[in-house]
Amino acid sequence: ATMLSAAAIMCGLRELLLGDRSFDLHKTLSEPAAVLSLQGQHLPLTIELAGETQYQTNRLGVYMPTGRLINGKLCYAKPDNPDAMLWSCDDQWWVGYSSDAGEARGFCYLENGDGATPDVCAQDWLVYSGRGFVRSPQLRCVGDEKLNDIDAAVAGQVVRSSSALRKLVIHSLAVGEKALQLITDALDATSAPIAEFDISRLGQMGSLATASNRIAHLLRAACANITLTSIDMKEQRYYSMSTGTLFGIGGEALLAPLCALMQREGNSLRVLKLGGNGPWAAGLVAPLAEALVSETCVLKELDLSGSALSVTDATMLSAAAVSSSLCQLRIGARSFALRELLSESTAALLILGHRLPLVVELVGEAPYQTSKLGAYIPEGRLVNGKPCYKSIDPSKRIMLWYCPGM
């Protein structure tokens, strides 16, 4: 695949399809500010049932395709426990025993799950508590398609050969060791002025330590490019039974190339997004804080959301941030516009809760639908971007929601 794609580039081929993706070689290699985007676009290789729930926690984890259809849709099984399966039935997705596959029974199910795969369904999961099913709004299915080695070889050759490539996106994909190494080698060899590097929601098989080591090598290759203005590596994923987080013990190897780039004379790095990767190890922010206050640092936006920093580490990092070029800082749930707060004469720091009513009541007189009157309470999820409510009387099964234009 590498040999053929190299020849295709040399002979001026405009379009090449070897694996699952078609590459527009003419556009990627010759147009100014070219973009190479490898994003999930087919059926996911893996489905992960993730989030927080009080019950059935042993049902969480990664499910992989079994290769057969149940009720017209792919079914999935846990690689470490094939008896635990995920299937579709009557526009619902169920998690349960393999012996019940195809039936509307199990330990968890997704209401109105009419999507081709459960990861595209936005409805809440219901989980069996021992007495009945309870809603678990924090539970979600996340799917990742795999980037095959052939497409990675072609992409790698494009990266090596392009002199116009400005943006490289490898987003929402499960990537094997060989594919990731091909991309890493290409970044090592390229002279393209890549400005934006997006590997958010990149998924890997294997242990956390192995995944972390591969990402560290990928970052080292990418950060050798002084033209980088933005790096997004939010929500990295790995599929194994390993415990821990990416920026836990051993996270120094990931930060090293990033901090080195920030401290490099003439660097252009303005945006760095590392959020959504779980808690950080104590003291790990020290090299990042040091890089922020270096004279060469030009960073404007830093996202460490979900890092669960200790008060000591958060204080250290924010002290460095206010002394740096940083304009936007996000560590916890809120984003702070530092330059506005520190420099404007009318600056105001507001830390407010967004007011949402605990109960809304539909009241008044109407000749029809009087059964719909009464109190409604939040259901715990958004519909069309706004909270929806359910009747306080569960027997009514009535809801209140927003629809654009209505």
Secondary structure by P-SEA (a helix, b strand, c coil): caaaaaaaaaacccccccccccccccccccccbbbbbbcccccccbbbbccccccccccbbbbbbcccccccbbbbbccccccccccccccccccccccccccccccbbbccccccccccccbbbbbbcccbbbbbccbbbbbbbbbcaaaaaaaaaaaaccccccbbbbccccccaaaaaaaaaaaacccccccbbbbccccccccaaaaaaaaaaaaaaaaccccccbbbbcccccccccccccccccccccaaaaaaaaacccccccbbbbccccccccccaaaaaaaaacccccccbbbbccccccaaaaaaaaaaaaaccccccccccccccccccccccbbbbbbccccccccccccccccccccccccccccccccccbbbbccccccccccccccccc
